[in-house]
Amino acid sequence: MKKNTYIKMTAPFRENNRAARKLELINKICTYLVFITYPVYVLYLCFTAGHMLALSIIAPLVGFIAVSVFRYIVNRMAIIW
């Protein structure tokens, strides 16, 4: 993302504290919602569909590892440049 694009995207939130607080609240709600629903989903699968349990744990794990490796590579490239 270019600097100008970032500035244009964030301008409404820098200019309006109320909008920034609403965005922070929405972010917190989404975070807590996932934090609560994922363990409930895993427990549900434990008792109903055991064959899907492994997939529901492996898929996010692989995604987390992939994003971590990608961020590590990007951060190392930023240091080199």
N, C-alpha and C positions, 0 to 999 in steps of 0.2 A: 504494500500500500504506500502510496506517495504521501508526502507531508501535507500537501494541499487537500487531498481527499480526507485525510484524518482530521484536519482542521475544520473542514466543512461538515463532516459528520458529527463532530463533538461540539460545534458552536452553540446549538440550541441548549445544550446542557451546561455549558460554561456561562451562558447569559442568563439562565433561569434556574435558580436554586431549587424551586419546587419541582421542576421537571427532572432535575438530577436526583432529588430524593425519591421521586416516584420510580425512576429507573433502578435505583439501588434497592428499593423495596421489592420490585418485581424480580430482580435478580435473586434476592434472598429467598423469596417465596419459591421460585423455581428450584433453587438449590435444596431447600428443605424438603420440597415435594419429592425430588428424586432420592434424597437421603432416606426418606421414610418409605417410599413405595418399593424401592429395589429390594430391601431385606424382606418386606412383606411378600413380594413376588417370589423370591427364592424360597421362603418358607412354604408358600402355597404350592410350589412345584415339588418340594420335598414330600408333601402329603398326597399330591394328586398325580403328577406326571413326572416320575423320577427320571425317565429317559431324557427329558428336556433340561433337567437340572444342570448337568455338566455343560451343556451348550450355553445356558444362561450365565454361567460363571466364566467359561473360557472366552466367550466373545468379548465381553468388556475388558477382560485381562489382556487379550491380544491387542485391543484398541489402545489401552493405556500404555502398553509397552511400545507400540508403534509410535504413538504421539511423543512419548518420552525420548525415544531414539531420534525422532525427527527434530525435536526441539534442541537436543544436545548437538546435533549436526549443524543446525542453523546457528546456534549460539557460538559454536566453534568457528564457523565461517565468518561471523560478524567480528570476532576478535582478530582473525587473520586479515580482514580487509581493513 
